[in-house]
Amino acid sequence: MDVSAEAADLVVKESLQATESAAKLLGSGIKNVAALLLAMAKDDYKVVGKTNSKRLARDPSPAEVLRIRKEDMGQFQKFAKEFGILFFFAQKKGNQSGYVNVVSTQNYAAQLNAVMEAMGYPIPQQTQVQEEEAPKKARTRVPQEKSLKERGTGSTPSRTEAAEQKPSVKKRLEYLKSVSEQTRTGPEKIKEKTR
């Protein structure tokens, strides 16, 4: 075979590999751009500011609702962007009360309190999310008495029995230490090992 034929084959082979890798890169780039455009269309890119209820509904944390005057909506939006709050305004159709509800999640509770304080509103009271203490069981009519130590359950001795039978470790160590001091007569000779 001729050397020029081998060189030509090598050039064609490498150009095909380069074209193939360029096509793969182009395909993955188109896929990523399509995913970005789809996310932008669904408002997924929003992390602060005004959004819609569908975006906040995806967050598993509970909702937080505050009331502000309609005149303060612009000021609230400005502060919300500063403090990094994701929210939306909600009100009933035909509402003439002059107030609007701000809905956010409890993830932004501290920021919401800071915004409300900066706007001059009183800080909202924390809602009682914690359940009240569970009611205690009613006392039985017949008070239960402790069973005798001899009875037990039969499987293992109770802790009080085991504690009475086993002496304290500290006492045992103190006893051994005092005995060893009494028996020691003087410095012991230690034979050093030589090699």
MIDOSE-1310 file (N, C-alpha, C; in nm, 2 decimals, decimal comma, always signed):
residues 195
mdvs	+0,08/-0,12/+0,00/+0,00/+0,00/+0,00/+0,09/+0,12/+0,00; +0,03/+0,22/-0,06/+0,10/+0,35/-0,07/+0,08/+0,43/+0,06; +0,18/+0,51/+0,10/+0,18/+0,59/+0,22/+0,08/+0,70/+0,20; +0,06/+0,75/+0,09/-0,03/+0,86/+0,07/-0,18/+0,81/+0,08
aeaa	-0,20/+0,69/+0,05/-0,34/+0,63/+0,06/-0,37/+0,62/+0,21; -0,27/+0,57/+0,29/-0,29/+0,56/+0,44/-0,32/+0,69/+0,50; -0,25/+0,79/+0,46/-0,26/+0,93/+0,51/-0,40/+0,98/+0,47; -0,45/+0,96/+0,35/-0,58/+1,00/+0,31/-0,69/+0,94/+0,39
dlvv	-0,67/+0,80/+0,42/-0,77/+0,73/+0,50/-0,77/+0,79/+0,64; -0,66/+0,82/+0,70/-0,65/+0,87/+0,83/-0,71/+1,01/+0,84; -0,69/+1,10/+0,74/-0,75/+1,23/+0,74/-0,90/+1,22/+0,73; -0,96/+1,13/+0,65/-1,10/+1,11/+0,63/-1,16/+1,06/+0,76
kesl	-1,09/+0,96/+0,83/-1,14/+0,90/+0,95/-1,15/+1,01/+1,06; -1,04/+1,09/+1,08/-1,04/+1,19/+1,18/-1,14/+1,30/+1,15; -1,17/+1,34/+1,03/-1,27/+1,44/+1,00/-1,41/+1,39/+1,03; -1,43/+1,26/+1,01/-1,56/+1,20/+1,04/-1,58/+1,20/+1,19
qate	-1,47/+1,17/+1,27/-1,48/+1,17/+1,42/-1,51/+1,31/+1,47; -1,44/+1,41/+1,41/-1,46/+1,55/+1,45/-1,60/+1,59/+1,42; -1,66/+1,56/+1,30/-1,79/+1,59/+1,27/-1,89/+1,53/+1,36; -1,87/+1,40/+1,40/-1,95/+1,33/+1,49/-1,96/+1,40/+1,63
saak	-1,84/+1,43/+1,68/-1,83/+1,50/+1,82/-1,90/+1,64/+1,81; -1,88/+1,71/+1,70/-1,95/+1,84/+1,68/-2,10/+1,82/+1,68; -2,15/+1,72/+1,62/-2,29/+1,70/+1,61/-2,35/+1,66/+1,75; -2,27/+1,58/+1,83/-2,31/+1,55/+1,97/-2,32/+1,67/+2,05
llgs	-2,22/+1,76/+2,04/-2,22/+1,89/+2,12/-2,33/+1,98/+2,08; -2,36/+1,99/+1,95/-2,47/+2,07/+1,90/-2,60/+2,01/+1,96; -2,62/+1,88/+1,96/-2,74/+1,82/+2,01/-2,76/+1,85/+2,15; -2,66/+1,83/+2,23/-2,67/+1,85/+2,38/-2,69/+2,00/+2,41
gikn	-2,63/+2,09/+2,33/-2,66/+2,23/+2,35/-2,80/+2,27/+2,32; -2,86/+2,22/+2,21/-3,00/+2,24/+2,18/-3,09/+2,19/+2,29; -3,06/+2,07/+2,34/-3,14/+2,02/+2,45/-3,14/+2,11/+2,57; -3,02/+2,16/+2,61/-3,01/+2,25/+2,73/-3,08/+2,38/+2,71
vaal	-3,07/+2,43/+2,59/-3,14/+2,56/+2,56/-3,29/+2,54/+2,56; -3,34/+2,43/+2,51/-3,48/+2,40/+2,52/-3,53/+2,38/+2,66; -3,45/+2,32/+2,75/-3,48/+2,30/+2,89/-3,49/+2,44/+2,96; -3,39/+2,53/+2,93/-3,39/+2,66/+2,98/-3,51/+2,74/+2,94
llam	-3,55/+2,73/+2,81/-3,67/+2,81/+2,77/-3,79/+2,75/+2,83; -3,80/+2,62/+2,85/-3,92/+2,56/+2,91/-3,93/+2,60/+3,06; -3,82/+2,61/+3,13/-3,82/+2,65/+3,27/-3,86/+2,80/+3,28; -3,81/+2,88/+3,19/-3,85/+3,02/+3,19/-4,00/+3,04/+3,16
akdd	-4,05/+2,96/+3,07/-4,20/+2,96/+3,04/-4,28/+2,92/+3,16; -4,23/+2,84/+3,25/-4,30/+2,79/+3,36/-4,27/+2,87/+3,49; -4,20/+2,98/+3,48/-4,16/+3,07/+3,59/-4,08/+2,99/+3,70; -4,00/+2,89/+3,66/-3,92/+2,82/+3,75/-3,79/+2,90/+3,79
ykvv	-3,76/+3,00/+3,71/-3,64/+3,07/+3,74/-3,66/+3,17/+3,85; -3,78/+3,19/+3,90/-3,81/+3,29/+4,00/-3,76/+3,23/+4,14; -3,68/+3,31/+4,21/-3,64/+3,27/+4,34/-3,68/+3,38/+4,44; -3,70/+3,50/+4,39/-3,74/+3,61/+4,48/-3,84/+3,70/+4,40
gktn	-3,93/+3,77/+4,47/-4,02/+3,86/+4,41/-4,16/+3,80/+4,39; -4,24/+3,86/+4,31/-4,38/+3,82/+4,29/-4,38/+3,70/+4,20; -4,46/+3,60/+4,24/-4,48/+3,48/+4,16/-4,63/+3,44/+4,16; -4,66/+3,32/+4,12/-4,80/+3,27/+4,12/-4,82/+3,16/+4,22
skrl	-4,94/+3,13/+4,24/-4,97/+3,03/+4,35/-4,92/+2,89/+4,31; -4,91/+2,86/+4,18/-4,86/+2,72/+4,14/-4,72/+2,71/+4,18; -4,64/+2,81/+4,17/-4,50/+2,80/+4,21/-4,48/+2,78/+4,36; -4,56/+2,86/+4,44/-4,55/+2,84/+4,58/-4,61/+2,71/+4,63
ardp	-4,70/+2,65/+4,56/-4,77/+2,53/+4,60/-4,67/+2,41/+4,59; -4,57/+2,42/+4,50/-4,47/+2,32/+4,49/-4,38/+2,31/+4,61; -4,37/+2,42/+4,69/-4,29/+2,41/+4,81/-4,36/+2,34/+4,92; -4,30/+2,24/+4,99/-4,38/+2,16/+5,08/-4,40/+2,23/+5,22
spae	-4,33/+2,34/+5,25/-4,35/+2,41/+5,37/-4,49/+2,48/+5,38; -4,55/+2,50/+5,50/-4,68/+2,56/+5,51/-4,68/+2,70/+5,46; -4,80/+2,75/+5,43/-4,81/+2,89/+5,38/-4,82/+2,99/+5,49; -4,78/+3,11/+5,47/-4,78/+3,22/+5,56/-4,86/+3,33/+5,50
vlri	-4,96/+3,38/+5,56/-5,05/+3,48/+5,51/-5,05/+3,61/+5,59; -5,02/+3,72/+5,53/-5,02/+3,85/+5,60/-5,12/+3,95/+5,53; -5,17/+4,04/+5,60/-5,26/+4,14/+5,54/-5,19/+4,28/+5,54; -5,20/+4,34/+5,42/-5,14/+4,48/+5,41/-5,24/+4,56/+5,34
rked	-5,23/+4,70/+5,35/-5,32/+4,79/+5,27/-5,28/+4,78/+5,12; -5,38/+4,81/+5,04/-5,36/+4,80/+4,90/-5,26/+4,91/+4,85; -5,26/+5,02/+4,92/-5,16/+5,13/+4,89/-5,02/+5,09/+4,91; -4,99/+4,99/+5,00/-4,86/+4,95/+5,03/-4,80/+4,84/+4,95
mgqf	-4,88/+4,80/+4,85/-4,84/+4,68/+4,76/-4,70/+4,71/+4,69; -4,69/+4,83/+4,64/-4,56/+4,86/+4,56/-4,44/+4,87/+4,66; -4,46/+4,92/+4,78/-4,36/+4,93/+4,88/-4,32/+4,79/+4,92; -4,42/+4,70/+4,94/-4,39/+4,57/+4,98/-4,31/+4,49/+4,88
qkfa	-4,35/+4,51/+4,75/-4,27/+4,44/+4,64/-4,13/+4,49/+4,64; -4,10/+4,62/+4,66/-3,97/+4,67/+4,67/-3,89/+4,60/+4,78; -3,95/+4,60/+4,90/-3,88/+4,54/+5,02/-3,86/+4,39/+5,00; -3,96/+4,32/+4,93/-3,96/+4,18/+4,92/-3,84/+4,14/+4,83
kefg	-3,81/+4,22/+4,72/-3,70/+4,19/+4,64/-3,57/+4,22/+4,71; -3,56/+4,32/+4,80/-3,44/+4,35/+4,88/-3,41/+4,23/+4,98; -3,52/+4,18/+5,04/-3,50/+4,08/+5,14/-3,50/+3,94/+5,09; -3,54/+3,92/+4,96/-3,53/+3,79/+4,90/-3,65/+3,70/+4,93
ilff	-3,77/+3,76/+4,92/-3,89/+3,68/+4,95/-3,97/+3,64/+4,82; -4,02/+3,52/+4,82/-4,10/+3,47/+4,71/-4,25/+3,48/+4,76; -4,34/+3,55/+4,69/-4,47/+3,57/+4,74/-4,57/+3,60/+4,62; -4,70/+3,60/+4,66/-4,80/+3,65/+4,56/-4,91/+3,72/+4,64
faqk	-4,98/+3,81/+4,58/-5,09/+3,88/+4,64/-5,22/+3,80/+4,61; -5,31/+3,80/+4,71/-5,44/+3,73/+4,69/-5,55/+3,81/+4,75; -5,66/+3,82/+4,68/-5,78/+3,88/+4,74/-5,90/+3,83/+4,67; -6,02/+3,84/+4,73/-6,14/+3,80/+4,67/-6,19/+3,90/+4,57
kgnq	-6,26/+3,85/+4,47/-6,31/+3,94/+4,37/-6,42/+4,02/+4,43; -6,41/+4,15/+4,40/-6,51/+4,24/+4,45/-6,48/+4,29/+4,59; -6,36/+4,26/+4,64/-6,32/+4,30/+4,78/-6,30/+4,45/+4,78; -6,38/+4,52/+4,87/-6,37/+4,66/+4,88/-6,31/+4,71/+5,01
sgyv	-6,25/+4,61/+5,09/-6,20/+4,64/+5,22/-6,08/+4,73/+5,22; -6,00/+4,74/+5,12/-5,88/+4,81/+5,12/-5,76/+4,74/+5,16; -5,78/+4,61/+5,19/-5,67/+4,52/+5,23/-5,65/+4,41/+5,13; -5,52/+4,36/+5,12/-5,49/+4,25/+5,03/-5,40/+4,15/+5,11
nvvs	-5,42/+4,03/+5,08/-5,34/+3,92/+5,15/-5,21/+3,90/+5,08; -5,10/+3,89/+5,15/-4,97/+3,85/+5,10/-4,95/+3,70/+5,14; -4,93/+3,62/+5,04/-4,91/+3,47/+5,07/-4,77/+3,44/+5,03; -4,70/+3,37/+5,13/-4,56/+3,32/+5,11/-4,55/+3,19/+5,19
tqny	-4,43/+3,14/+5,21/-4,41/+3,02/+5,29/-4,34/+3,05/+5,42; -4,34/+2,95/+5,51/-4,28/+2,98/+5,64/-4,13/+2,98/+5,62; -4,07/+2,94/+5,51/-3,93/+2,96/+5,49/-3,89/+3,10/+5,49; -3,98/+3,19/+5,46/-3,95/+3,33/+5,45/-4,01/+3,41/+5,57
aaql	-4,04/+3,34/+5,68/-4,11/+3,41/+5,79/-4,02/+3,52/+5,85; -3,89/+3,49/+5,87/-3,80/+3,60/+5,93/-3,80/+3,72/+5,84; -3,78/+3,70/+5,70/-3,78/+3,81/+5,61/-3,91/+3,88/+5,61; -4,02/+3,81/+5,61/-4,15/+3,88/+5,62/-4,17/+3,97/+5,74
navm	-4,12/+3,92/+5,85/-4,13/+4,00/+5,97/-4,04/+4,12/+5,96; -3,93/+4,11/+5,90/-3,84/+4,23/+5,88/-3,90/+4,33/+5,78; -3,97/+4,28/+5,68/-4,04/+4,37/+5,58/-4,15/+4,44/+5,65; -4,23/+4,37/+5,73/-4,35/+4,43/+5,80/-4,30/+4,53/+5,90
eamg	-4,19/+4,51/+5,96/-4,14/+4,60/+6,06/-4,09/+4,73/+5,99; -4,02/+4,71/+5,87/-3,97/+4,82/+5,80/-4,08/+4,91/+5,74; -4,20/+4,85/+5,71/-4,31/+4,92/+5,66/-4,39/+4,99/+5,76; -4,36/+4,96/+5,89/-4,44/+5,02/+6,00/-4,56/+4,94/+6,05
ypip	-4,57/+4,82/+6,00/-4,68/+4,73/+6,05/-4,63/+4,66/+6,18; -4,73/+4,63/+6,27/-4,68/+4,55/+6,38/-4,64/+4,41/+6,34; -4,54/+4,35/+6,41/-4,50/+4,22/+6,37/-4,61/+4,12/+6,40; -4,64/+4,04/+6,30/-4,75/+3,94/+6,32/-4,72/+3,84/+6,43
qqtq	-4,82/+3,80/+6,49/-4,80/+3,70/+6,60/-4,78/+3,56/+6,53; -4,70/+3,48/+6,60/-4,67/+3,35/+6,55/-4,80/+3,26/+6,56; -4,83/+3,19/+6,46/-4,94/+3,10/+6,47/-4,91/+2,98/+6,55; -5,00/+2,92/+6,61/-4,98/+2,81/+6,70/-4,98/+2,68/+6,61
vqee	-4,87/+2,65/+6,55/-4,86/+2,53/+6,47/-4,85/+2,41/+6,56; -4,78/+2,43/+6,67/-4,76/+2,31/+6,76/-4,90/+2,27/+6,82; -4,92/+2,15/+6,83/-5,05/+2,10/+6,89/-5,04/+2,12/+7,04; -5,15/+2,14/+7,10/-5,15/+2,15/+7,24/-5,11/+2,01/+7,30
eapk	-5,06/+2,02/+7,42/-5,02/+1,90/+7,48/-5,13/+1,79/+7,48; -5,09/+1,67/+7,45/-5,19/+1,57/+7,45/-5,25/+1,55/+7,59; -5,38/+1,53/+7,60/-5,44/+1,52/+7,73/-5,39/+1,39/+7,80; -5,37/+1,41/+7,92/-5,32/+1,29/+8,00/-5,43/+1,19/+8,01
kart	-5,39/+1,07/+8,03/-5,49/+0,96/+8,04/-5,56/+0,98/+8,18; -5,69/+0,95/+8,18/-5,76/+0,96/+8,30/-5,71/+0,86/+8,40; -5,71/+0,90/+8,53/-5,66/+0,81/+8,63/-5,75/+0,69/+8,64; -5,69/+0,58/+8,67/-5,77/+0,46/+8,69/-5,84/+0,46/+8,82
rvpq	-5,94/+0,39/+8,83/-6,02/+0,39/+8,96/-5,94/+0,32/+9,07; -5,87/+0,22/+9,04/-5,79/+0,15/+9,14/-5,64/+0,18/+9,12; -5,58/+0,25/+9,21/-5,44/+0,28/+9,19/-5,35/+0,16/+9,19; -5,26/+0,16/+9,10/-5,17/+0,04/+9,08/-5,06/+0,05/+9,18
eksl	-5,04/-0,06/+9,25/-4,93/-0,07/+9,35/-4,81/-0,14/+9,29; -4,70/-0,11/+9,34/-4,58/-0,18/+9,28/-4,58/-0,33/+9,33; -4,55/-0,41/+9,24/-4,55/-0,55/+9,27/-4,43/-0,59/+9,36; -4,44/-0,70/+9,43/-4,33/-0,74/+9,51/-4,20/-0,76/+9,43
kerg	-4,08/-0,74/+9,49/-3,96/-0,77/+9,42/-3,94/-0,91/+9,39; -4,00/-1,00/+9,47/-3,98/-1,14/+9,44/-4,06/-1,19/+9,32; -4,17/-1,12/+9,29/-4,25/-1,16/+9,18/-4,18/-1,13/+9,05; -4,15/-1,01/+9,01/-4,08/-0,97/+8,89/-4,16/-1,02/+8,77
tgst	-4,09/-1,02/+8,66/-4,15/-1,07/+8,53/-4,10/-1,21/+8,50; -4,00/-1,24/+8,56/-3,94/-1,38/+8,53/-3,84/-1,38/+8,43; -3,83/-1,27/+8,34/-3,73/-1,28/+8,23/-3,60/-1,22/+8,28; -3,59/-1,11/+8,34/-3,47/-1,05/+8,39/-3,50/-0,98/+8,53
psrt	-3,39/-0,98/+8,61/-3,42/-0,91/+8,74/-3,43/-0,76/+8,72; -3,50/-0,70/+8,81/-3,52/-0,55/+8,79/-3,40/-0,48/+8,82; -3,39/-0,36/+8,78/-3,27/-0,28/+8,79/-3,23/-0,25/+8,94; -3,33/-0,24/+9,02/-3,30/-0,22/+9,16/-3,24/-0,34/+9,22
eaae	-3,28/-0,46/+9,18/-3,22/-0,58/+9,24/-3,08/-0,59/+9,19; -3,05/-0,56/+9,06/-2,92/-0,57/+9,01/-2,83/-0,47/+9,08; -2,88/-0,35/+9,10/-2,80/-0,25/+9,17/-2,76/-0,29/+9,31; -2,86/-0,36/+9,38/-2,83/-0,40/+9,52/-2,73/-0,51/+9,52
qkps	-2,73/-0,60/+9,42/-2,64/-0,71/+9,42/-2,50/-0,68/+9,38; -2,48/-0,58/+9,29/-2,35/-0,55/+9,23/-2,29/-0,43/+9,31; -2,17/-0,44/+9,36/-2,11/-0,33/+9,44/-2,06/-0,22/+9,34; -2,04/-0,11/+9,39/-2,00/+0,01/+9,31/-1,86/-0,01/+9,26
vkkr	-1,83/+0,03/+9,14/-1,70/+0,01/+9,08/-1,60/+0,11/+9,15; -1,64/+0,23/+9,19/-1,55/+0,32/+9,26/-1,51/+0,27/+9,39; -1,60/+0,21/+9,46/-1,56/+0,16/+9,60/-1,46/+0,04/+9,58; -1,49/-0,04/+9,48/-1,39/-0,15/+9,46/-1,25/-0,10/+9,42
leyl	-1,24/+0,00/+9,34/-1,11/+0,06/+9,30/-1,04/+0,12/+9,42; -1,12/+0,19/+9,51/-1,06/+0,25/+9,63/-1,01/+0,14/+9,72; -1,08/+0,03/+9,73/-1,04/-0,08/+9,82/-0,91/-0,14/+9,77; -0,91/-0,17/+9,64/-0,79/-0,23/+9,58/-0,66/-0,13/+9,59
ksvs	-0,69/-0,01/+9,57/-0,58/+0,09/+9,59/-0,52/+0,09/+9,73; -0,61/+0,09/+9,83/-0,57/+0,10/+9,97/-0,49/-0,03/+10,00; -0,54/-0,15/+9,95/-0,47/-0,28/+9,98/-0,33/-0,28/+9,92; -0,32/-0,22/+9,79/-0,19/-0,22/+9,73/-0,09/-0,13/+9,80
eqtr	-0,14/-0,02/+9,85/-0,05/+0,07/+9,93/+0,00/+0,01/+10,05; -0,08/-0,07/+10,12/-0,04/-0,13/+10,25/+0,06/-0,25/+10,22; +0,05/-0,32/+10,11/+0,14/-0,43/+10,09/+0,27/-0,38/+10,03; +0,28/-0,27/+9,97/+0,40/-0,22/+9,91/+0,50/-0,18/+10,02
tgpe	+0,62/-0,24/+10,02/+0,72/-0,22/+10,13/+0,82/-0,11/+10,09; +0,84/-0,09/+9,97/+0,94/+0,01/+9,93/+0,95/+0,01/+9,78; +1,05/+0,08/+9,73/+1,07/+0,08/+9,58/+1,11/-0,06/+9,53; +1,05/-0,10/+9,43/+1,09/-0,23/+9,37/+1,20/-0,21/+9,27
kike	+1,28/-0,31/+9,27/+1,39/-0,31/+9,17/+1,34/-0,36/+9,04; +1,37/-0,29/+8,94/+1,33/-0,33/+8,80/+1,45/-0,36/+8,72; +1,45/-0,48/+8,67/+1,56/-0,53/+8,60/+1,55/-0,48/+8,45; +1,65/-0,41/+8,41/+1,64/-0,36/+8,27/+1,69/-0,46/+8,17
ktr	+1,62/-0,47/+8,06/+1,66/-0,57/+7,96/+1,77/-0,51/+7,88; +1,87/-0,59/+7,85/+1,98/-0,55/+7,77/+1,98/-0,64/+7,64; +2,02/-0,59/+7,54/+2,02/-0,66/+7,41/+2,16/-0,72/+7,38
